[in-house]
Amino acid sequence: MVRTPLLVVLVVALAGALAFYMVRDFRRHPHHEVSTPCAPGDTDRKVVTTVEGKFCIENDTDDLIKTTLKAQRMWEPEIVDQFKKYVHAGDLVVDAGAYIGEHTMQLARLAGPTGTVIAFEPQLAVYEQLLVNLELNHMSNVRAEFAALGATNARVTMNAPNEANAGATKVGKGGNIVALRTLDSYKLDKVAFMKIDVEGFEYDLLQGAKDTIARDHPILSIEIWGKNQPRVLPLLDSYGYRTVSIGPDDFIALPK
């Protein structure tokens, strides 16, 4: 009888566990335990049908985006109008700052079954809601990433969320730990459009996306906080973009 060394057995077992998580795709993050929102027995949330689709939303919430959706209003219709203008069937789209998916799903519908949306969300509890919302709306062309995008690869801590506007949560302290990645490290090919809403982190994200932007020249829908505009707008100009204002902090950046 041939005896298999214990080390080999352990290595094979570990490989099998990793493969299991890979097969599960992005549906659960293996290093955190968070209950699935709107699962059977969840009495704090329910599925709400809105003008943008189905969303798992807390029964009692003051959150700005969620209350807008519950009131049957579209979130940032002026931004969605820009999506309709620039996103086409078959496009590869990056949604940086996906939150619960209100813009992700608009982008996914425009990109269609031949396109792909890669949605980045760094808040763990929100990421779990995003996954549920994607499944509720059968968004099979979306890949969700539990990550923050910035200028380097590291680990960062998010701020504790503000219950009145959790979508405005930024990197800081008191919240969950998450991987910080450069967009360039994903080595995406032929990115056509990027939505960037990263709560003051836009300069860092653009630095970490320099190679992707230089190669693919995607159209950018970008929120730039007022205090950041003096350095972000010149950076976009140096990347070969002209910016068009569509609101106090919102811009469309087009390749020159």
Secondary structure, DSSP 8 states (H G I E B T S, - for coil): -----HHHHHHHHHHHHHHHHHHTTTSS-TT-----TT-TT--SEEEEEETTEEEEEESS---HHHHHHHTT--SSHHHHHHHHHH--TT-EEEEES-TTSHHHHHHHHHH-TT-EEEEE---HHHHHHHHHHHHHTT-TTEEEE--EE-SS-EEEEEE---TT-GGG--BSSEEEEEEEE-GGGG--S-EEEEEE--TT-HHHHHHHTHHHHHHH--EEEEE--GGGHHHHHHHHHHTTEEEEESSSSEEEEEE-
